[in-house]
Amino acid sequence: MSKNCFNFLNDSGASFNEQQEVSFNNSAKNLGEKLYLTDLSWLGVIEVSGEDKHKFLQGQLTNDINAISSSLSHLSGLCTPKGRLRALFTIFSRQDKLYLQLPLPLLEENLKRLKMFVMMSKVELKDVSDELIKIGIYGRKAKKHLKEAGFSIPTEANMVSENNDIVLIRLADKTPRFECIGPKKSIEKLWIQLQPQAQLLNTSQWRLLDIQSGTPNIFAQTNETFIPQMLNLQVLNGISFKKGCYTGQEVVARMQYLGKLKRRMYRAHCETKQLPLPGAALHSASSKSGQGAGNIVDAQFSLNGGVELLAVITSEAVENKDTFLDEAMEIPLNIQELPYTLEE
């Protein structure tokens, strides 16, 4: 949790993590059937303000910042000059300011990086992770309870509505899933209203939902590992090929129009009791690449046993069906369908 761990998450007397562990044990078999809440303070938020904010971010990130509105959010990446992702943001607008959300451990480094390029621009960037509280809401009853709380329900992924200073973002998932971001008092009121009907999810369960929806993230271990297309961002509306120049744009555009993508992100399952970390290397007997068969994007324990994961894998290894988690080739990856179609 972030440093302003707030007490309203802990009405029962148990610690929040203990409550989440109870939820994990009791709800594993029917996850999604009811109403679930989670604390998302493992995510940080950068506030971008000033009259040049759109122009500034347009020159830094992969997606079209001008498309962001009070009703639409999207993914966007920050790349190195070689087109490798330093960070992947969820970007949304609130009260005439733009906000960049990413895993908290990556915030300080990327905030410093962005500030290096402000120069004479009329832009201010600051960490507001402790000012804007973030919670997740999931389950088939989520829409009903959010409507009762006064929200207009976004109908598609990445669409946004706002109520009582809280931004509500609909996330990609077959089962209704949302993120709420707002000031402490407003989130506290919403949490207290929803908690009596809800069970709690822990961070691992929430990241498992990201995996199942095919939604990638960049963590410290995968910093500068992937180009945007490897993470399917061209399918997930995380790249604009019509906007102007940005850092790494030449490499990203060349891959789209002139290159052949030999690695892309797949969803998979494997039978193991040891959770692989983001960035962990994958192996394949048929792989001829000196860079190996691929790398883990994220992995979490499955509710039905084993591990579910997202991984960037060479097309060759996937076609030959010989991708393994371990160098001894004893733990095979079973490739599963993504909830969207990959471009050929």
C-alpha positions in Angstrom: 0.0 0.0 0.0 1.1 3.6 -0.4 2.4 5.5 2.6 -1.0 7.0 3.5 -2.5 3.6 4.4 -6.1 4.6 5.2 -8.1 3.2 8.1 -11.5 2.9 6.4 -10.2 -0.2 4.5 -10.0 -1.9 7.9 -13.4 -1.9 9.5 -13.3 -5.5 10.7 -10.3 -5.3 13.0 -8.1 -7.5 10.7 -5.4 -6.0 8.6 -6.4 -5.3 5.0 -4.0 -8.0 3.8 -5.6 -10.5 6.2 -9.1 -9.7 4.9 -7.9 -10.2 1.4 -6.4 -13.6 2.2 -9.8 -14.6 3.7 -11.4 -13.5 0.4 -8.9 -15.5 -1.6 -9.6 -18.7 0.3 -13.4 -18.3 0.4 -14.2 -17.0 -3.1 -11.8 -18.8 -5.3 -14.4 -21.1 -6.8 -16.9 -18.5 -7.8 -14.8 -15.4 -8.5 -16.9 -12.9 -10.4 -20.3 -14.0 -9.3 -20.8 -11.4 -6.6 -19.4 -8.0 -5.7 -15.7 -7.6 -5.0 -13.5 -4.7 -3.8 -9.8 -4.2 -3.8 -7.2 -1.6 -2.8 -5.2 -0.4 -5.7 -2.6 1.7 -3.8 0.1 -0.4 -5.5 -0.5 1.9 -8.4 0.9 5.4 -8.5 -0.4 8.5 -10.2 1.4 11.5 -11.9 -0.6 14.7 -12.3 0.1 16.8 -15.4 -1.2 20.3 -15.4 -0.6 23.6 -17.3 -1.7 25.0 -20.6 1.0 23.0 -22.6 0.2 19.6 -21.0 -1.3 18.0 -24.1 1.4 19.3 -26.4 4.1 18.1 -24.0 2.8 14.6 -23.5 2.1 14.3 -27.2 5.8 14.5 -27.8 6.6 11.9 -25.2 4.1 9.1 -25.4 2.9 6.5 -27.9 -0.8 7.4 -28.1 -2.8 10.4 -29.1 -3.1 12.5 -26.0 -5.7 14.8 -27.7 -8.1 11.8 -27.7 -8.3 11.8 -23.9 -11.5 13.4 -22.6 -13.8 13.3 -19.6 -15.4 10.3 -21.1 -12.4 8.4 -22.5 -9.1 7.0 -21.1 -6.5 4.9 -22.8 -3.2 3.1 -22.5 0.0 4.9 -23.7 3.7 4.0 -23.4 6.9 6.0 -22.6 9.7 4.6 -24.8 13.4 4.9 -25.0 14.9 6.3 -28.2 15.3 2.6 -29.3 11.6 2.1 -28.9 11.7 0.0 -25.7 9.0 0.7 -23.1 10.1 2.4 -19.9 6.5 2.5 -18.6 2.9 1.8 -19.6 0.4 4.3 -18.4 -3.4 4.4 -18.0 -4.2 8.0 -18.9 -7.3 9.8 -17.8 -8.6 13.4 -17.4 -10.0 14.9 -14.3 -10.9 18.6 -13.6 -8.9 19.9 -16.5 -5.8 17.9 -15.6 -4.3 14.8 -17.1 -3.2 11.8 -14.9 -0.8 9.0 -15.7 -1.2 5.8 -13.7 1.5 3.1 -13.4 2.9 0.7 -10.8 4.2 2.8 -7.9 7.8 1.4 -7.9 8.3 2.9 -11.4 6.8 6.3 -10.7 9.8 8.3 -9.3 12.1 7.2 -12.1 9.6 8.1 -14.8 8.5 11.3 -13.2 12.1 12.5 -13.2 12.5 11.3 -16.8 9.5 13.3 -18.0 10.6 16.4 -16.0 13.9 16.4 -17.9 12.0 17.4 -21.1 9.7 20.1 -19.7 12.2 22.9 -20.4 10.2 26.0 -21.3 6.9 24.3 -21.6 4.1 25.5 -19.3 3.7 22.1 -17.7 3.8 20.9 -14.1 4.2 17.3 -13.1 3.8 15.9 -9.6 3.2 12.7 -7.7 -0.3 12.6 -6.4 -0.4 8.9 -5.4 -1.4 9.8 -1.8 -3.9 12.4 -2.8 -6.0 10.3 -5.2 -7.1 7.1 -3.6 -7.6 4.1 -6.0 -9.9 1.1 -5.5 -11.1 -1.6 -7.8 -14.6 -2.9 -8.2 -15.5 -6.3 -9.9 -18.2 -8.8 -10.3 -21.6 -9.3 -11.9 -23.3 -7.1 -9.3 -20.8 -4.3 -9.7 -23.0 -2.2 -12.2 -26.0 -2.5 -9.9 -24.2 -1.2 -6.8 -22.4 1.5 -8.7 -25.7 2.8 -10.1 -27.1 2.9 -6.6 -24.1 4.9 -5.6 -25.0 7.5 -8.3 -22.6 6.5 -11.2 -23.4 6.5 -14.8 -22.0 3.1 -16.0 -19.5 3.2 -18.9 -20.5 0.7 -21.5 -17.1 -0.1 -23.1 -13.6 -0.6 -21.8 -11.6 2.6 -21.3 -14.8 4.7 -21.1 -15.1 7.0 -18.1 -17.8 8.7 -16.0 -17.5 10.8 -12.9 -19.6 11.2 -9.7 -18.9 13.0 -6.5 -15.3 13.9 -7.6 -14.6 10.2 -8.4 -13.5 9.1 -11.8 -14.9 5.7 -12.8 -13.0 3.8 -15.5 -14.4 0.7 -17.1 -11.6 -1.9 -17.5 -11.4 -4.7 -20.1 -13.0 -7.9 -18.8 -15.9 -10.2 -19.7 -17.2 -9.6 -16.2 -17.9 -6.0 -15.2 -14.7 -4.5 -13.8 -14.0 -0.9 -12.8 -11.4 1.4 -11.2 -12.5 4.3 -9.0 -10.0 7.2 -8.4 -10.8 10.2 -6.2 -10.0 12.1 -3.0 -9.9 10.2 0.2 -13.3 11.4 1.7 -15.2 10.6 -1.5 -13.6 7.1 -1.9 -14.1 6.4 1.8 -17.8 7.1 1.5 -18.1 4.8 -1.5 -16.0 2.1 0.1 -18.2 2.1 3.3 -21.3 2.0 1.1 -20.1 -1.0 -0.9 -18.2 -3.0 1.7 -21.2 -4.7 3.5 -22.2 -6.4 0.2 -18.7 -7.1 -1.0 -15.8 -9.6 -0.6 -12.2 -8.4 -0.9 -9.7 -9.3 -3.5 -5.9 -9.0 -3.0 -3.4 -7.5 -5.5 -2.5 -10.9 -6.9 -6.2 -11.6 -7.8 -6.6 -8.2 -9.4 -3.4 -8.8 -11.5 -4.8 -12.2 -12.4 -7.8 -10.4 -13.9 -5.5 -8.3 -16.0 -3.8 -11.4 -17.2 -7.1 -13.0 -18.2 -8.2 -9.9 -20.0 -4.9 -9.8 -21.9 -4.0 -6.4 -20.4 -0.2 -6.0 -20.1 1.9 -3.9 -17.6 5.5 -2.9 -17.3 7.2 -3.6 -14.0 10.7 -2.8 -12.8 12.0 -6.2 -14.0 10.7 -5.6 -17.6 11.8 -1.9 -17.9 13.2 -1.4 -21.4 12.5 -5.1 -22.4 9.6 -4.8 -24.9 8.7 -2.6 -27.8 5.0 -1.6 -27.8 3.9 -4.0 -30.5 5.3 -7.0 -28.5 2.7 -6.2 -25.8 -0.1 -6.0 -28.4 -0.6 -2.3 -27.9 -1.5 -1.8 -31.5 -4.5 -4.0 -30.9 -5.3 -2.5 -27.4 -5.4 1.1 -28.7 -2.2 2.0 -27.0 -0.4 3.4 -30.0 -1.4 6.1 -32.5 0.3 5.8 -35.9 -1.2 9.1 -37.1 0.1 11.5 -34.4 3.3 13.4 -34.6 6.8 12.4 -33.4 7.6 11.1 -29.9 10.6 9.5 -28.3 11.1 6.1 -30.0 8.5 6.8 -32.7 10.8 5.9 -35.6 11.4 2.4 -34.3 7.8 1.8 -33.5 6.6 3.0 -36.9 9.3 1.1 -38.8 8.2 -2.1 -37.0 4.5 -1.5 -38.0 5.1 -0.7 -41.6 8.4 -2.2 -42.7 9.2 -4.9 -40.2 7.9 -8.3 -39.3 6.9 -8.8 -35.6 8.6 -12.0 -34.5 7.6 -11.7 -30.8 4.2 -10.9 -29.4 2.3 -11.3 -26.2 0.4 -14.5 -25.5 -1.7 -15.8 -22.7 -0.7 -19.2 -21.2 -1.0 -21.6 -18.3 1.6 -23.9 -16.8 1.7 -26.4 -13.9 4.1 -25.1 -11.3 4.0 -24.2 -7.6 6.7 -21.5 -8.0 5.5 -18.2 -9.3 7.7 -16.8 -12.1 8.6 -13.1 -11.9 8.0 -10.6 -14.7 11.0 -10.6 -17.0 11.8 -14.3 -16.4 13.3 -16.0 -19.5 11.4 -18.7 -21.4 13.0 -21.6 -23.2 12.4 -23.5 -26.4 14.4 -26.3 -28.1 13.5 -25.0 -31.5 14.3 -21.3 -30.8 17.2 -20.0 -32.9 17.1 -16.5 -31.4 20.1 -15.4 -29.4 17.6 -13.5 -27.2 15.9 -16.7 -26.1 12.3 -17.8 -26.6 10.6 -15.0 -24.7 10.0 -13.3 -21.3 7.2 -13.3 -18.7 5.1 -10.1 -18.7 3.2 -11.0 -15.5 2.2 -14.3 -13.8 -0.1 -15.1 -11.0 -1.4 -18.3 -9.4 -4.6 -19.6 -11.0 -7.7 -20.1 -9.0 -7.9 -23.6 -10.5 -4.3 -24.6 -9.9 -1.0 -23.8 -11.6 0.0 -20.4 -12.9 -1.7 -18.1 -15.5 0.6 -15.7 -17.3 1.1 -13.2 -20.1 4.4 -13.7 -21.9 6.1 -12.2 -25.0 7.1 -15.3 -27.0 8.7 -15.9 -30.4 6.2 -16.9 -33.1 8.5 -19.8 -33.9 8.3 -21.3 -30.4 4.5 -20.9 -30.3 4.1 -22.6 -33.7 6.3 -25.5 -32.6 4.4 -25.8 -29.3 7.7 -26.2 -27.4 7.8 -23.2 -25.1 8.9 -24.0 -21.5 9.1 -22.1 -18.2 12.4 -23.9 -17.3 15.6 -24.6 -19.0 15.3 -28.3 -18.4 12.2 -28.3 -20.6 10.1 -29.9 -17.9 7.4 -27.2 -17.4 5.6 -26.6 -20.8 3.4 -23.5 -21.4 -0.1 -24.2 -22.7 -1.0 -21.3 -24.9 -4.6 -20.1 -24.3 -6.9 -17.8 -26.3 -6.7 -14.0 -25.7 -10.1 -12.2 -25.5 -9.1 -10.2 -28.6 -7.7 -11.1 -32.0 -4.0 -10.5 -32.8 -3.2 -8.7 -36.1 -1.4 -10.7 -38.7 
